[in-house]
Amino acid sequence: MATDIFTLKFEYKGHPHILEVNTVHQTYKTVYKVVIGEHEITYEPDEEGYVRAVSDKPIHDHPRPVDIELLHHVAELIVHHIL
């Protein structure tokens, strides 16, 4: 399983973000792991060619939930980066 890293730098809702994305090449797919807040989020390919976010722990039950729109924004940036 090989791993590559790239960095996403962007502004979201007036706040700058710098996220390190680990690209993990698995046997049948490539996934992208990123830490957002206190959550490790894995973006994996879906049937439509986009990526979906999967959290390492329940997002909504956490004292500091992740902004769902931010998850979508990061997904768009990852897709844009890999194309």
ABEGO torsion letter per residue (X at the ends): XBBBBBBBBBBBGGBBBBBBBBBBBBAABBBBBBBBEABBBBBBBBAAGBBBBBBABBAAABABBBBAAAAAAAAAAAAAAAX
